[in-house]
């Protein structure tokens, strides 16, 4: 199994660039109405959890990337993805639609991105995820799960690395009535402030116990 270095950069909201020396992917790209600056970026793949404006600005990603979305097993650029169906709200998706949870491995590290998960994960979904190394989890509430449910998911999955996302920051306007990250961090052990927007991991460098890394979008 490869032990290559994997880099994670947060642009804000649920948008990350994740790359190693072979492939570069972007998750849930937002448009400029969210408040963050839309970055100048090129990638091979774009993962889209659902078709809302703050998650599917595919045209902003240069390089004619392949779009990965929806349920099922998919493979692109030698990366295998599992799309797991879920819902965006507590009424089976009737309010905000469906959502896809993505699972993949890169550099020997197993990643899970929850998109705009709206409720607690069920046993079947967690079984499909298997052992999780890095979990991208929404924590802001209102449109997604809140800090409490996010904490329950972290406890259930027991990932090595947790990266909170989809929470309120100073650049987001009143159209996003979501909470900041502090509610999620309250009372948690092993919280690391990255001091920047990028985190670099290898399989060997993963912590033994669940550690939360808070990235800065700048």
N, C-alpha and C positions, 0 to 999 in steps of 0.2 A: 504494500500500500504506500502511495506517495506521501512523503513528509514535507511537501513544499510549503512555502510561505504563502499565506492568504491574507490579503489586505481588505479592510472594510472601511469605507468612508460614508459618513452620514451627511446628506444635503439638507435634512429637515424632514418633518412629517414621517412618511413611511418609505422614503426614497433613500436607497443606499446604492453605492457601487461596490461590488465585491469582485476581486480579481486575484489571479495568480499569474504565473509566467506563460500560461496557455490560453486563458479565456478571461473575458471581462463582461460582467453582467450588471444590469441596473434593475432595481425593483421599484415598482409603483411610482413612476415619475409624475410629478405634479405640474400644474401650469402656474402662471404668475399671479393668479388671483388668490393663491394661498397665503402669499406674503413673503415667502422666501425667494431669493434670486434663482431663476432657472439657470442651472450651470451649463457651460459649454462643454459637452462631453461626447465621447465616442465609445460605443460598446458593441459586443458581438450578439448579446442577448438582452431582451427586456422581459421581465416577469410582470404580469398584470393580474392582480388579485381580483379586480372587478372594474367595471367600466363607469367610474365616476371621475369627474374632472381633476380631482386632486390625487388621482392614482393612475391615470392612463394617457398622459401626455407623451405618447410614443414618438411623435414627430420631433420632439426636442432632442432626441438621442440620434447622433450622427453615426454613420457607418453602415446603414441599412441593416440594422440588427434583426435577428429572428425574434418574433414575439411568442412567448410561452404563456398560455393561459388555459383555464378550464381544467376539469377533472381528468384523471387517468395518468398512465405512464407515458412519459415523453423523453426523447433524447435529442440533444443538440450540442454540437461542438464537443462531443465525447463526455458531456455531462448528462446524467440521468435524473430526471425530475419526476416526482410524484405529486400530482394535483389532487387534493382532498377537498371534496365539496363541504361547504359550511354556509352559515347564514349571517347576514349583516345586522340582524335585529332579533328581539325576543319574540317576534310573531312569525317565525319561520320564513323570514325574508320578505314578508308582504309589505313591510314599511320601506325598506332600503335595498331589497334584492338579495341576491346570492353573493357568496364570497368563496375564493379558493385559497386553501392553505397549501403552501409549497414546501416540499422536502427535497433536498439534494445533498450531494457530497462533493466537496472540492478540497484537494490537498489532504485527503484522509479525515476531513472534518465534516460532520453531519449538521446541516443547517435546516432550520424551520423558520419560515416567514409567515406570520398569521394574517397579513393583510388587515382588513377591517372586520376582524372577528367580533360578532355581536353578543355571543353567549358563552357559557362554560363549554369547553370541549367535552365530547362524549367518549365513552370507552373505545368505540370502534375507531374514531379519529386518532386517538392517542396510540392505539395499537399499530395503526398504519405508520405513524411517525417513528416508532421504535425508540432507540436510545438517542437522545438529542444532545448535541454538543453546544450549538449556538442557537439561541431562541430570540427572534425579533418579535416583540410583543407590544401591541397597542395598550396604553394605560390611561388615556385621557378621558374616557367615558363619553357619554352623550351619543355620539355616532358609533361607538365601539364599546367593548368591555371597559369597565372602570378599573381603578387601582386594586379594589378588592378581588374582583374576578381574575384579574391578571396575576395577582399574588397566588390565588388558588391554582391557576394553571402552572405557574412556576413550581409550586410545591408538588403537583401531580407529575410533571414531566422530569423534574430534577435535572435540568440542563447544567452544563458546566459554565456556560457564559450566557448572560441575559443582557440584551440591549433594548431598553425601552424606546418606544417610538409613538407617533401620533398623539402628542401632548402639546399643550399650549406653550408658546414662547412669545417673546416680546414683539416679534414681527408679524404675528397673526392678528387679523382684524376681528371685529365683533361677529362675523359670520361663522366663527369657529368657537362656540360656547363650550369648549372642552377644558379640562383641568390641566395644570402643569404636572411636572414629573414628581414633585415633592411628596404628594399623597402616596405614590407608589413606593418611594424610597423610605418612608417613615417606618422606623423600627427594624429595618432590614440590616443584616450583617453583611460584611464583605461588599461594600459599595466603593467602586473606584471611579473617580472623576478623571476622564482621559486627558483633559487639558487641551483638547484639539478635536478635529473632526475625523481622525483616522485611528484605527486599531489594527495591529498586525498580529496574526496568530500562526502557530504551527500546531500540529497534533501534539507534539511533545510539550508545548508551552501551555496547554489548557490547564486551568486550575483544577485541583482535586475536588473542591467544593464549590457549589454555585456562587458565582461572583457576578455582580451587576456592574456593567460598564456604562457610564453616562457620557455620551459623546456631545461635542459642541458642533453645531451646524456650520460654524464659520471656520 
